[in-house]
């Protein structure tokens, strides 16, 4: 027997007989609804329409308000299903909507920029895991990219999908590995609502009202007041021109610049591995200046003889940055490949090879501050299958040889626009919590991130109307060049800002300082990131006795020429490699840091340096790309920290 619950929003004198009901797209076949909480269901119809919602043993009645909105709450259900969710105009016998295969479980909103958006098929373990991905108890709802001037009630066209070998390929890798492990461990259906966009700052995901309360964000919000829908349209047109230049080079230009006979003696000589940031002296003079954006060309002559001329060769570019094409003696070897590709190895046919001098030409897109060939040097080479010829060293470089790329405003990076188009339409869908991976795009304002990020968390919690929902996030990994001397770095500051966000209740942070890649802002090991995120969730949210944290700074005490550092989450301090501790640095009043000798004593680290007789501050893994080795018996790395509050630089080295 159905439990009948009546909810009256507004009494209306007249109820249309055949009022049309509309429902948000997040309500769909195969959806997951949140267990153990009142489940919000909402939609629209003509004002005064009586609506009935049926799920499991509940039948709930309400009436639309003067604006045509209605909302009901299904009393909490336990994990299970499948069910049917039916939505009726109460005046009609047949339901207006019947959603089938509805599961009750835990729903997590996965959001952030490119490292959360990074797909399963792009991850290091994707090839192995995709064939085994079928799991009907995991469902995904992927929100399409959409930026808008005003908050929207609806996302663009999309639907819930069951996790299988086809659907999983382009889903968030971090979200998938999180869902896979947590579903197996907790044994309830898991829904992942993915709302992500690469290259976006935290302000883009925060509401206008919230940002206006903050002095650091207010000016960026006011800029939006001059933007119009027409600006969006113009930017869209220019973006098509942009990609046409990147993807469709003019044949005569390619023929000219790939031609072995081209006189490139006046081109600039640059060193490979290297990227355009290294080759642009004006950028070095002012790190905040605009770097050239457009197509660049690189050329190198190589002399081949013997075994290198008798059969097909293989060229490996290692870790190219951005989109590129390769030409060998004018012959196209590959076209429009991206740095996200799993490999960058291609065959050069023997028919294209000359005995003696040969010319390699690379056409590369220099976009968003990137462009070039990244280290390490040993993965940039030619090979005949037995011997290798390095392609590092001097190359010829030129820019401005092709039509200029139009200026794009990238409105997805503007404050509030992604909140309007990709978060507001989800409100107030029932959630278990949030998982978040972002921060790279705020690196140039790393210090203020400690205000902006908590502000967004608070904003979302208020708007989803479900209390202090758990908010779990990934701290930025190691990235950029390895530092040989103690130094400041903007990613170090950003990590500190993330760490300070733990002051908010019901938050958890995943340390990934050991999972990054020196030359890749998108480290491909997403499985370990997802698994560490699960450990945080099971410890903080599901209240299981799970080791979730490595050593975290607790306090320090100065004793003569040493500093004693105490940690929480110790459970036996040790090093990851069994070697001496590294990554610690100390400074005196002169604020000059020196690498320190550090040793473990119980749950403390004793730090000293011969250059510092009277230390006042200590840091650990405080750099863009540190290589500290402190861990505990869980194998989880220690979280970077500093004890000083001196002003630090926030631009790259």
PyMOL commands that set and color helices and strands:
alter all, ss='L'
color gray80, all
select helices_A, chain A and resi 114-117+120-122+126-130+167-170+173-186+202-205+208-211+215-226+229-247+251-258+276-279+281-285+306-309+350-352+377-379+411-413+417-426+440-445+449-464+490-503+526-540
alter helices_A, ss='H'
color red, helices_A
select strands_A, chain A and resi 3-6+22-23+32-34+39-44+50-55+58-63+69-74+80-89+97-112+135-142+160-163+189-196+268-272+274-275+294-304+313-316+319-321+324-328+331-337+345-348+356-366+372-374+381-383+388-390+393-399+433-437+470-474+507-510+552-559+562-568+574-575+584-587+593-595+597-601+604-608+617-620+630-631+641-642
alter strands_A, ss='S'
color yellow, strands_A
deselect
rebuild
show_as cartoon
